[in-house]
Amino acid sequence: MREQERRSRSFLLPLIFLFLIYEISNSILVVVVIAIWYFGLIMLEENGILDKWDATRVLGIILMLRTRQGQKILDTVSSNRKFWRIYGEISIWICLFVMSGVILLLLFSFGSSVTSPPSEPIPAQDLLLIPGVTSFVPFWWPVLALIVAIIIHEYSHGIQARAHGMKIRSFGLLLVGPLPMGAFAEPEQEEMYRAPRRDRMRLFAAGPSINLIATYIVIILLSSTANGFVATNPGVHAVQIIEDTGAEESGLLPYEIITHMNGFEVPEYDSFSEEMDKFYPGDKIELTVLSGPWSASDFDQKTEESQRDITVTLMDRHDWYIGLCEQDESCDLEETKEYLEEIGVGPDSNIPFLGVSGLSDGEVGVSNYGSILNAVNDGNILGAVIITAIMPLLMLGVPIAGDGQVMNLREQAMLSAGDGVIASILGTTGMVMLFTFLFWLAWINFLLGFANLIPMVPFDGGHIVKDGVHSSLTFYNDVFNRGIHPIKIESLANKISNNSSFIFLFILIIPVIMSYL
């Protein structure tokens, strides 16, 4: 009877788990693959094959693969203990600084969800970042980036452990099917628990800090790669053609490349703007435009290029804005007139209006990333530092807005490899692949480092807080001679750490719950 109950329980948990997987992925195929993986692991476990592989099945479907390879390399890399201890100390301060940002972001998200609950629930598949499942994260490039990010994260933990005299039992990967769900450097637990708390803090801080440092190294490489592209057809294009304007009446299409204006080349935005300044409202201008895959109504790389000339009658920018305001009942006409006067678009300004929005040149898809090294070349070091610092935050929303794409595909179709050495070797396709991989490598590294600094156990941030609180309490006790017993300090530090973990778990799940209410 008990054996029957045990078996029914052992099958009930996997069924519940598979149901949750289906709710998250909304895919029968994913459920089938996970089920095959799960029962395959059980067979390997029962036949003793996992033991031969020095592998363990944990939490039902996760395979923990261990290896003792790489120990000599680790010892060699970590041999300069003074350097790695200094690096570990710097890592602590990097992590504490970034952790303050994590806390502020979580509190802001929590406050926003309580005061202004989301109108739509967060899709189940987007609750966790899983390549190929999360709606805005494709499979191959993010998986490769995740493998690299996890390896350097865990290897950094291992280096700190060896630099502080702790042995590493093994390295390993945590796999669910082909997907790496994590990695680990498995130190001797007793040695780690006996180690000074400052040493442990360095060990825990090493993983997130190396991911954050790697993020910025990769962003510089991404900037260099971006500068390796050139516009295949120099000119400018508009993202949107505004209704009832001269551009619409002429038949100009979104993303068509304007190469000439009245016979003069306009290879980039500045030259186009200079030519436009020569005209007045009511003038007719002739534009030479180039159509191709980038401007096809249904984006298709096989669309052939074609060139044509169109005539556009320019409108008055001031009159157009006033007319637009008059059609909108919520628009305050007087405020609009005052604003237009402030920006130099008065009733007598005679500024022409083509009738487009989002006017850009052909390199716009990569120009933001290339701006870092461009600023350095221009001698604007401070500007380059500022752009580099905020670039990861700017990149976070790109795949979300682009349905998993790191660049607008129409703008990508306008690019070609330049004449640099690497660009010449890789060609356009290779350069696009390199750009895509570097983007995801920076994106994944930043999120992995950022998320690991959530101040709750089992994240690295939680362990840093726990040991940091204990060290702070001990310092306070020693400096002010409070006479608090070490056991009481240990108990108090654990309570603060546990409460911190609970509070931030609550802060994390509330926005998700609020989106479903």
C-alpha positions in Angstrom: 0.0 0.0 0.0 2.8 2.4 1.0 4.7 1.5 -2.2 1.7 2.3 -4.3 1.3 5.6 -2.6 5.0 6.4 -3.1 4.7 5.6 -6.8 1.6 7.7 -7.3 3.3 10.6 -5.6 6.4 10.2 -7.7 4.3 10.4 -10.9 2.0 13.2 -9.6 4.9 15.7 -9.1 6.2 15.3 -12.7 2.6 15.7 -14.1 2.2 18.9 -12.1 5.5 20.1 -13.3 4.7 19.3 -17.0 1.5 21.2 -16.6 3.3 24.2 -15.4 5.8 23.9 -18.3 2.8 23.9 -20.7 1.3 27.0 -19.0 4.7 28.8 -19.4 5.6 27.7 -22.9 2.1 27.1 -24.3 3.7 24.4 -26.5 2.9 20.7 -26.6 6.3 20.1 -28.3 8.2 21.6 -25.4 6.2 19.4 -22.9 6.9 16.3 -25.0 10.6 17.0 -25.1 10.8 17.7 -21.4 8.8 14.5 -20.7 11.2 12.4 -22.8 14.2 14.1 -21.1 12.7 13.4 -17.6 11.9 9.7 -18.1 15.3 9.3 -19.9 17.1 10.6 -16.9 15.1 8.2 -14.6 16.2 5.3 -16.8 19.9 6.4 -16.7 19.7 6.9 -13.0 18.1 3.5 -12.2 20.7 1.8 -14.5 23.6 3.4 -12.7 24.8 5.3 -15.8 24.6 8.7 -14.2 26.9 7.5 -11.4 29.4 6.4 -14.0 29.2 9.9 -15.6 29.6 11.5 -12.1 26.3 13.2 -12.8 23.3 13.7 -10.5 19.6 14.3 -11.2 18.3 17.2 -9.2 14.8 18.7 -8.9 13.4 16.0 -11.2 14.6 17.2 -14.6 17.9 19.0 -14.1 21.1 17.1 -14.9 24.1 18.1 -12.8 27.2 17.2 -14.9 30.5 17.3 -13.0 34.1 17.3 -14.2 37.4 17.6 -12.5 39.1 18.8 -15.7 40.4 22.3 -15.7 41.8 22.2 -12.1 45.4 22.7 -13.3 44.4 25.6 -15.5 42.4 27.1 -12.5 45.5 26.8 -10.3 47.7 28.5 -12.9 45.2 31.4 -13.5 44.7 31.9 -9.7 48.4 31.6 -8.8 48.8 35.4 -8.4 46.8 35.5 -5.2 47.5 39.2 -4.4 46.1 40.3 -7.8 42.9 38.2 -7.4 42.4 39.3 -3.8 42.5 43.0 -5.0 40.2 42.1 -7.8 37.8 40.4 -5.3 37.8 43.5 -3.1 37.0 45.7 -6.1 34.3 43.2 -7.0 32.6 43.7 -3.6 32.3 47.5 -4.2 31.2 47.0 -7.7 28.5 44.7 -6.6 27.4 46.9 -3.7 27.1 49.9 -6.0 25.1 47.9 -8.6 23.0 46.2 -5.9 21.8 49.7 -4.8 20.5 50.2 -8.3 18.9 46.8 -8.3 17.1 47.7 -5.0 15.9 51.0 -6.4 14.7 49.4 -9.6 12.8 46.7 -7.7 11.2 49.3 -5.3 10.2 51.5 -8.3 8.7 48.5 -10.1 6.8 47.5 -6.9 5.5 51.0 -6.4 4.4 51.3 -10.0 2.6 48.0 -10.0 0.7 49.0 -6.8 -0.2 52.5 -7.9 -0.8 51.8 -11.6 -1.4 48.0 -12.1 -0.6 46.8 -15.6 -3.7 46.7 -17.9 -2.6 43.3 -19.3 -1.1 40.3 -17.5 2.5 39.4 -18.1 2.6 36.4 -20.5 3.4 33.2 -18.6 6.3 32.4 -21.0 7.9 35.8 -20.2 8.1 35.3 -16.4 11.4 33.5 -16.9 14.2 34.3 -19.4 14.4 31.0 -21.4 15.9 31.1 -24.9 13.3 29.9 -27.4 10.5 30.1 -24.9 10.5 33.8 -23.8 8.6 35.7 -26.5 11.4 38.2 -27.2 14.4 35.9 -26.8 15.2 33.6 -29.8 17.1 30.3 -29.3 20.5 29.9 -30.8 22.4 33.2 -30.2 21.1 33.7 -26.7 21.9 30.1 -25.8 25.5 30.5 -26.9 25.7 33.8 -25.1 24.2 32.2 -22.0 26.8 29.4 -22.0 29.7 31.8 -22.2 28.2 34.1 -19.5 27.6 31.2 -17.1 31.1 29.7 -17.6 32.9 33.0 -16.9 30.6 33.6 -13.9 31.3 30.2 -12.3 35.0 30.2 -13.3 35.4 33.5 -11.6 33.9 32.0 -8.4 36.4 29.2 -8.8 39.4 31.6 -9.2 38.5 33.5 -6.1 38.1 30.2 -4.1 41.6 29.0 -5.1 43.1 32.5 -4.6 41.8 32.3 -1.0 43.1 28.8 -0.4 39.8 26.9 -0.9 39.8 23.7 -2.9 37.4 23.2 -5.8 35.8 19.7 -5.9 34.5 20.0 -9.4 33.1 22.1 -12.1 29.9 21.4 -13.9 26.8 22.4 -15.9 23.1 22.2 -15.0 21.2 21.0 -18.0 17.6 20.7 -19.0 17.8 18.9 -22.3 20.2 21.0 -24.5 19.6 24.1 -22.5 22.2 25.2 -19.9 20.2 26.4 -16.9 23.3 27.2 -14.9 26.9 26.2 -14.0 28.8 25.7 -10.8 32.2 25.6 -9.3 31.8 23.3 -6.4 34.2 24.3 -3.5 34.8 22.2 -0.5 31.8 23.3 1.7 33.6 23.0 5.0 36.5 25.1 3.8 34.1 27.8 2.5 32.2 27.9 5.7 35.4 28.2 7.8 36.8 30.9 5.5 36.8 34.6 6.8 33.6 36.3 5.8 35.5 39.0 3.8 37.0 36.2 1.7 33.5 34.7 1.1 32.2 38.0 0.1 34.9 38.3 -2.5 34.1 34.8 -3.7 30.4 35.6 -4.1 31.0 39.0 -5.6 33.4 37.7 -8.3 30.7 36.0 -10.4 28.3 39.0 -10.9 31.2 41.5 -11.2 32.9 39.5 -14.0 29.5 39.4 -15.9 29.2 43.2 -15.5 32.8 43.8 -16.6 32.3 41.4 -19.5 29.2 43.4 -20.5 31.2 46.6 -21.0 34.1 44.8 -22.8 31.6 43.2 -25.2 29.9 46.6 -25.7 33.2 48.1 -26.9 33.6 45.2 -29.3 30.0 45.7 -30.4 30.8 49.4 -31.1 33.8 48.4 -33.2 31.7 45.9 -35.1 29.0 48.5 -35.7 31.6 50.8 -37.2 32.5 48.0 -39.6 29.2 48.5 -41.5 28.5 51.0 -44.2 25.2 51.9 -46.0 24.9 49.9 -49.2 23.1 52.8 -50.9 23.9 56.2 -49.3 20.8 58.3 -48.7 18.1 58.9 -46.2 14.8 57.2 -45.5 11.6 57.9 -43.5 10.1 55.4 -41.0 6.6 56.8 -41.5 4.9 58.8 -44.3 2.3 61.3 -42.8 -1.2 61.3 -44.2 -2.4 64.2 -46.3 1.0 65.6 -47.0 3.1 66.2 -50.1 5.1 63.0 -49.4 2.0 60.8 -49.3 0.6 62.4 -52.4 3.9 61.8 -54.3 3.7 58.1 -53.5 6.8 58.0 -51.3 6.9 54.8 -49.2 8.3 54.1 -45.7 12.0 53.1 -45.8 12.4 54.1 -49.5 15.9 55.5 -49.8 16.1 59.1 -51.0 19.4 59.3 -52.8 19.1 62.7 -54.7 17.2 65.9 -54.3 16.8 67.9 -57.6 19.8 66.0 -58.9 22.1 66.6 -55.9 23.3 63.7 -53.9 22.0 63.5 -50.3 24.1 60.6 -48.8 23.3 61.3 -45.2 20.9 63.3 -43.0 23.0 66.5 -42.7 23.3 66.9 -46.5 19.6 66.3 -46.9 18.8 68.9 -44.3 21.1 71.4 -46.0 19.4 70.9 -49.3 15.9 71.2 -47.7 16.9 74.6 -46.2 17.2 76.0 -49.7 13.4 75.6 -50.4 10.2 77.2 -49.2 6.6 76.0 -48.6 4.9 75.5 -52.0 8.1 74.6 -53.8 8.2 71.4 -55.8 11.2 69.2 -55.5 12.2 66.1 -57.4 13.4 63.2 -55.3 15.3 60.1 -56.6 14.2 57.2 -54.5 15.5 53.6 -54.3 13.1 50.7 -53.5 14.2 47.2 -52.4 13.7 44.6 -49.7 13.9 47.3 -47.0 10.8 49.1 -48.4 8.6 46.1 -49.5 5.2 46.1 -47.8 5.8 42.6 -46.7 9.5 42.5 -45.9 11.2 40.1 -48.3 14.9 39.9 -48.9 14.3 38.7 -52.5 12.6 41.9 -53.5 14.6 43.5 -56.4 15.9 47.0 -56.3 14.3 49.7 -58.4 14.8 53.4 -58.8 12.3 56.1 -59.7 11.8 59.9 -59.6 8.9 61.5 -57.7 7.8 65.1 -57.3 6.8 66.4 -53.9 5.1 69.7 -53.1 6.4 71.1 -49.9 4.0 72.2 -47.2 4.4 74.9 -44.5 5.6 73.3 -41.2 3.8 75.9 -39.1 0.5 75.6 -40.9 0.6 71.8 -40.8 1.1 71.7 -37.0 -1.7 74.3 -36.5 -4.0 72.3 -38.7 -3.2 69.1 -36.9 -4.0 70.8 -33.5 -7.3 72.2 -34.8 -8.4 68.6 -35.7 -7.7 67.4 -32.1 -10.3 68.5 -29.5 -7.9 67.9 -26.7 -5.2 70.2 -28.2 -4.8 73.7 -26.8 -4.3 75.9 -29.9 -2.7 78.9 -28.0 -0.2 76.6 -26.2 0.7 75.0 -29.5 1.3 78.4 -31.1 3.5 79.5 -28.1 5.5 76.3 -28.3 6.0 76.6 -32.1 7.2 80.2 -31.6 9.7 78.9 -28.9 11.2 76.4 -31.3 11.4 78.9 -34.2 8.4 77.6 -36.2 6.4 80.8 -36.3 3.7 81.8 -38.8 6.3 83.8 -40.9 9.2 81.3 -40.6 8.5 79.8 -44.0 10.0 76.4 -43.0 9.2 73.7 -45.5 7.6 70.4 -44.4 8.2 67.2 -46.5 5.6 65.1 -44.6 7.6 62.3 -43.1 8.8 61.3 -39.6 11.8 59.3 -38.4 14.1 60.5 -41.1 17.5 58.8 -40.9 20.4 57.7 -43.0 21.3 54.1 -44.0 23.5 53.3 -41.0 20.9 54.2 -38.3 20.5 50.5 -37.4 24.1 50.4 -35.9 24.9 54.1 -35.5 24.0 54.2 -31.8 26.4 51.4 -30.9 29.2 52.9 -33.0 28.8 56.2 -31.3 31.0 55.1 -28.4 34.2 54.7 -30.5 33.2 57.7 -32.6 33.2 59.8 -29.5 36.6 58.6 -28.5 38.0 59.4 -32.0 36.5 62.9 -31.7 38.3 63.4 -28.4 35.1 63.3 -26.4 36.2 60.8 -23.7 33.6 61.9 -21.2 30.8 61.5 -23.7 32.2 58.0 -24.6 32.2 57.0 -20.9 28.6 58.2 -20.4 27.3 56.5 -23.5 29.1 53.2 -22.5 27.8 53.4 -19.0 24.1 53.7 -20.0 24.3 51.5 -23.1 23.3 48.2 -21.3 20.1 49.9 -20.1 19.4 51.2 -23.6 19.9 47.7 -25.0 17.5 46.0 -22.6 14.3 47.0 -24.5 15.6 46.4 -28.0 14.7 42.7 -28.4 11.4 43.4 -26.5 10.4 46.1 -29.0 11.8 44.2 -32.0 10.2 40.8 -31.2 13.5 39.2 -30.6 15.4 41.1 -33.3 18.5 43.1 -32.3 18.0 45.4 -35.2 15.2 46.6 -37.4 15.3 44.0 -40.3 14.6 46.7 -42.9 17.4 48.9 -41.6 19.6 45.8 -41.5 18.9 45.2 -45.2 20.4 48.6 -45.9 23.8 47.7 -44.5 26.9 46.1 -46.0 30.3 45.1 -44.7 32.8 48.0 -44.9 36.4 47.7 -46.2 38.0 47.0 -42.8 40.1 43.8 -42.4 37.6 41.9 -40.3 34.6 43.2 -42.3 36.3 42.2 -45.6 37.0 38.7 -44.3 33.5 38.1 -42.7 31.4 39.8 -45.4 28.0 41.2 -44.7 26.4 38.0 -43.5 29.3 37.3 -41.1 29.3 40.8 -39.8 25.6 40.6 -39.0 26.1 37.3 -37.2 29.0 38.7 -35.2 27.0 41.8 -34.3 24.0 39.7 -33.2 26.2 37.4 -31.1 27.9 40.3 -29.4 24.6 42.0 -28.7 23.2 38.9 -27.0 26.5 38.3 -25.1 26.4 41.8 -23.7 22.6 41.6 -23.0 22.8 38.2 -21.2 25.9 39.1 -19.2 24.3 42.3 -18.0 21.1 40.6 -16.9 22.9 37.6 -15.3 25.1 40.0 -13.3 22.3 42.3 -12.5 19.8 39.6 -11.4 22.4 37.8 -9.3 22.7 40.9 -7.2 19.1 40.7 -6.0 19.7 40.8 -2.2 18.1 37.5 -1.4 19.4 34.0 -0.9 20.2 31.9 -3.0 21.5 34.7 -5.3 25.0 35.9 -4.9 23.6 39.2 -3.7 21.9 37.5 -0.8 25.1 35.9 0.4 27.0 39.2 0.1 24.3 40.9 2.2 24.4 38.1 4.8 28.2 38.2 5.3 28.2 42.0 5.0 25.6 42.4 7.7 27.5 40.0 10.0 30.8 41.9 9.4 29.1 45.2 10.0 27.5 44.0 13.3 30.9 42.6 14.4 32.6 45.9 13.6 30.0 47.8 15.5 30.3 45.5 18.5 34.1 45.7 18.5 34.4 49.5 18.0 31.7 50.5 20.6 32.5 47.6 23.0 28.8 46.5 23.1 29.7 43.1 24.5 27.3 41.2 22.2 28.0 37.5 22.1 29.2 36.2 18.6 26.4 33.6 18.6 23.9 36.4 19.0 25.5 38.4 16.2 25.3 35.3 14.0 21.6 34.8 14.9 20.9 38.5 14.2 22.7 38.5 10.9 20.7 35.4 9.8 17.4 37.0 10.8 18.2 40.2 8.8 19.3 38.1 5.8 16.2 35.9 6.0 13.9 38.9 6.3 15.7 40.6 3.4 15.1 37.5 1.3 11.5 37.4 2.2 10.9 41.1 1.6 12.5 41.0 -1.9 10.7 37.8 -2.8 7.5 39.6 -2.0 8.6 42.7 -4.0 9.4 40.4 -7.0 6.2 38.5 -7.1 3.7 41.3 -6.4 4.1 43.0 -9.8 3.4 39.6 -11.5 0.4 39.0 -9.3 -0.9 42.6 -9.8 -0.8 42.1 -13.6 -3.3 39.3 -13.3 -5.8 41.1 -11.1 
